[in-house]
Amino acid sequence: MNQNFKKLIKISEFCRWLVLFSAVAIVGYLFYCYWAYDDIRFNSSNTQLLELWHLASANRMLLLAMLTPLFVTFLLGVYWLQRLLSCYQRGLFFSDESMKCYLWLVWLKVAALVFEMLQTLGIGIYHQSFFEEGRIELVLDFGNISTILLMLLIVYLLKAARDYEAENQEFV
């Protein structure tokens, strides 16, 4: 086996464990902040969400329900990323399984973008029921769009490389 190939397998194994450890640490931190400080830290950049969270008359279960799709998307993203890295760890860089994992990551990124916009809209509408001066700002992040486009380009390149490798195997 090629030395670079072995190195890629080791890096994939390290990254897989790093992803799993980081996800557990993040989820642990979020639950700790919730239970210890009665504070919500997931999507804490949304000031309207934080304002509603600390408002006694606001329905916290509704706010948590609005956060749930993004949190589930995060957990699914961790699952598919560790599964992709597991494929890489086994040396399956161009397999159908690794392509499936990568496509799931792309579609989860698209879903997260949509969920984030819907969440901002829902929280903004709920915020307006308590505060008259509230306004809804839907921000379309160019960085997220370019990341999705780059991920789609990588999918195309990986498929082309897989086809090229299969074509070369036929000649041998």
PAVEX-285096 format. One record per residue (C-alpha): residue number from 1; chain; z, y, x. Coordinates in nm, 3 decimals, decimal comma, padded with zeros to 5 digits, m for minus. Layout:
BEGIN
SITE num chaine       w       v       u
SITE NUM      A       Z       Y       X
...
END
This chain:
BEGIN
SITE num chaine       w       v       u
SITE   1      A  00,000  00,000  00,000
SITE   2      A m00,092  00,348  00,125
SITE   3      A  00,196  00,556  00,268
SITE   4      A  00,105  00,856  00,050
SITE   5      A  00,101  00,629 m00,255
SITE   6      A  00,452  00,505 m00,171
SITE   7      A  00,564  00,864 m00,126
SITE   8      A  00,427  00,960 m00,469
SITE   9      A  00,614  00,668 m00,625
SITE  10      A  00,942  00,776 m00,460
SITE  11      A  00,892  01,138 m00,566
SITE  12      A  00,822  01,024 m00,922
SITE  13      A  01,142  00,818 m00,925
SITE  14      A  01,344  01,113 m00,794
SITE  15      A  01,189  01,351 m01,048
SITE  16      A  01,252  01,104 m01,331
SITE  17      A  01,621  01,087 m01,251
SITE  18      A  01,633  01,464 m01,202
SITE  19      A  01,480  01,519 m01,549
SITE  20      A  01,727  01,280 m01,711
SITE  21      A  02,026  01,428 m01,530
SITE  22      A  01,917  01,785 m01,611
SITE  23      A  01,864  01,704 m01,979
SITE  24      A  02,209  01,544 m02,007
SITE  25      A  02,364  01,845 m01,831
SITE  26      A  02,184  02,092 m02,061
SITE  27      A  02,277  01,906 m02,379
SITE  28      A  02,634  01,868 m02,254
SITE  29      A  02,654  02,239 m02,180
SITE  30      A  02,516  02,330 m02,523
SITE  31      A  02,767  02,106 m02,703
SITE  32      A  03,051  02,231 m02,482
SITE  33      A  02,971  02,595 m02,564
SITE  34      A  02,947  02,509 m02,933
SITE  35      A  03,276  02,318 m02,952
SITE  36      A  03,484  02,514 m02,698
SITE  37      A  03,368  02,870 m02,767
SITE  38      A  03,205  02,845 m03,111
SITE  39      A  02,897  02,990 m02,946
SITE  40      A  02,533  02,893 m02,975
SITE  41      A  02,343  02,899 m02,645
SITE  42      A  02,018  02,729 m02,746
SITE  43      A  01,751  02,998 m02,788
SITE  44      A  02,012  03,260 m02,702
SITE  45      A  01,744  03,519 m02,627
SITE  46      A  01,699  03,574 m03,002
SITE  47      A  01,934  03,864 m03,069
SITE  48      A  01,899  03,834 m03,446
SITE  49      A  02,014  03,473 m03,428
SITE  50      A  02,318  03,570 m03,220
SITE  51      A  02,399  03,856 m03,454
SITE  52      A  02,382  03,624 m03,755
SITE  53      A  02,584  03,357 m03,575
SITE  54      A  02,876  03,596 m03,533
SITE  55      A  02,848  03,730 m03,889
SITE  56      A  03,112  03,568 m04,109
SITE  57      A  02,899  03,571 m04,426
SITE  58      A  02,596  03,404 m04,264
SITE  59      A  02,533  03,036 m04,325
SITE  60      A  02,572  02,865 m03,987
SITE  61      A  02,434  02,535 m04,114
SITE  62      A  02,113  02,715 m04,209
SITE  63      A  02,096  02,871 m03,863
SITE  64      A  02,149  02,532 m03,699
SITE  65      A  01,880  02,386 m03,924
SITE  66      A  01,641  02,658 m03,802
SITE  67      A  01,722  02,564 m03,441
SITE  68      A  01,679  02,191 m03,496
SITE  69      A  01,297  02,163 m03,465
SITE  70      A  01,295  02,329 m03,122
SITE  71      A  01,590  02,119 m03,007
SITE  72      A  01,418  01,800 m03,124
SITE  73      A  01,101  01,914 m02,947
SITE  74      A  01,306  01,960 m02,629
SITE  75      A  01,453  01,608 m02,659
SITE  76      A  01,112  01,454 m02,731
SITE  77      A  00,970  01,642 m02,433
SITE  78      A  01,239  01,495 m02,209
SITE  79      A  01,162  01,147 m02,344
SITE  80      A  00,787  01,170 m02,286
SITE  81      A  00,828  01,336 m01,946
SITE  82      A  01,061  01,064 m01,821
SITE  83      A  00,826  00,803 m01,964
SITE  84      A  00,533  00,965 m01,779
SITE  85      A  00,733  00,972 m01,458
SITE  86      A  00,823  00,607 m01,518
SITE  87      A  00,451  00,527 m01,526
SITE  88      A  00,403  00,719 m01,204
SITE  89      A  00,702  00,540 m01,054
SITE  90      A  00,524  00,209 m01,123
SITE  91      A  00,204  00,343 m00,965
SITE  92      A  00,021  00,383 m01,297
SITE  93      A m00,122  00,728 m01,233
SITE  94      A m00,444  00,690 m01,432
SITE  95      A m00,339  00,434 m01,692
SITE  96      A m00,381  00,466 m02,067
SITE  97      A m00,003  00,477 m02,100
SITE  98      A  00,035  00,771 m01,862
SITE  99      A m00,248  00,957 m02,039
SITE 100      A m00,074  00,895 m02,372
SITE 101      A  00,250  01,037 m02,233
SITE 102      A  00,075  01,341 m02,094
SITE 103      A m00,106  01,407 m02,423
SITE 104      A  00,227  01,385 m02,606
SITE 105      A  00,365  01,649 m02,368
SITE 106      A  00,069  01,876 m02,440
SITE 107      A  00,106  01,842 m02,818
SITE 108      A  00,483  01,891 m02,795
SITE 109      A  00,421  02,215 m02,607
SITE 110      A  00,186  02,328 m02,886
SITE 111      A  00,442  02,223 m03,150
SITE 112      A  00,718  02,410 m02,967
SITE 113      A  00,507  02,725 m02,966
SITE 114      A  00,449  02,695 m03,343
SITE 115      A  00,813  02,606 m03,414
SITE 116      A  00,933  02,902 m03,209
SITE 117      A  00,713  03,139 m03,408
SITE 118      A  00,829  02,987 m03,739
SITE 119      A  01,189  03,002 m03,625
SITE 120      A  01,156  03,368 m03,531
SITE 121      A  01,001  03,439 m03,869
SITE 122      A  01,271  03,244 m04,058
SITE 123      A  01,558  03,403 m03,869
SITE 124      A  01,403  03,748 m03,912
SITE 125      A  01,371  03,703 m04,289
SITE 126      A  01,728  03,572 m04,309
SITE 127      A  01,846  03,863 m04,093
SITE 128      A  01,681  04,112 m04,328
SITE 129      A  01,888  03,975 m04,616
SITE 130      A  02,200  04,103 m04,435
SITE 131      A  02,073  04,406 m04,243
SITE 132      A  01,822  04,660 m04,370
SITE 133      A  01,720  04,786 m04,026
SITE 134      A  01,614  04,443 m03,902
SITE 135      A  01,250  04,382 m03,823
SITE 136      A  01,056  04,071 m03,739
SITE 137      A  00,874  04,056 m03,408
SITE 138      A  00,647  03,759 m03,354
SITE 139      A  00,573  03,745 m02,984
SITE 140      A  00,283  03,535 m02,866
SITE 141      A  00,363  03,460 m02,504
SITE 142      A  00,050  03,454 m02,289
SITE 143      A  00,236  03,234 m02,037
SITE 144      A  00,282  02,959 m02,297
SITE 145      A m00,081  02,976 m02,403
SITE 146      A m00,205  02,961 m02,044
SITE 147      A  00,032  02,668 m01,976
SITE 148      A m00,111  02,477 m02,272
SITE 149      A m00,467  02,551 m02,157
SITE 150      A m00,381  02,441 m01,804
SITE 151      A m00,225  02,119 m01,937
SITE 152      A m00,542  02,047 m02,136
SITE 153      A m00,751  02,108 m01,823
SITE 154      A m00,530  01,863 m01,630
SITE 155      A m00,578  01,602 m01,906
SITE 156      A m00,954  01,647 m01,873
SITE 157      A m00,939  01,619 m01,493
SITE 158      A m00,719  01,309 m01,508
SITE 159      A m00,957  01,141 m01,752
SITE 160      A m01,254  01,232 m01,532
SITE 161      A m01,075  01,098 m01,223
SITE 162      A m00,989  00,775 m01,408
SITE 163      A m01,353  00,733 m01,514
SITE 164      A m01,469  00,806 m01,159
SITE 165      A m01,224  00,548 m01,020
SITE 166      A m01,342  00,288 m01,274
SITE 167      A m01,705  00,362 m01,182
SITE 168      A m01,626  00,317 m00,812
SITE 169      A m01,454 m00,016 m00,884
SITE 170      A m01,773 m00,139 m01,054
SITE 171      A m01,972 m00,074 m00,736
SITE 172      A m01,727 m00,272 m00,526
END
